[in-house]
Amino acid sequence: MAQHPTRTPLDDQPGVEQEVDLDLDVLRFREDRSVLIVDQDEFAEHQIRYAYPPDIVAAAEKAAAWLHGVLGDGTEPFATEYRTWLAMVS
């Protein structure tokens, strides 16, 4: 299973997939293809409330920054290849 980089495994049990959404999201808008990292305030609040380990915080921030870059610079599969998959669900 490919793991979403801004989520973390909750538990390591054979045959069970569980993750925690770390609240940090990366959006690309269809109209102008601008890219934003959102919910950073919620992510910061939850770091304190739920005591996210520093390595998890750093990995989520790094993943969000990476996604922000590749969603905006034409890197595949985010430039055109995603359209094939989107057409299957549209």
Buried (B, 14 or more C-beta within 10 A) or exposed (E): EEEEBBBBEEEEEEEEEEBBEBBBBBEBEEEEEEBBBEBBEBBBEBBEEEEBEEEEBEBBBEBBEEBBEBBBEEEEEBEEEEEEEEEEEE
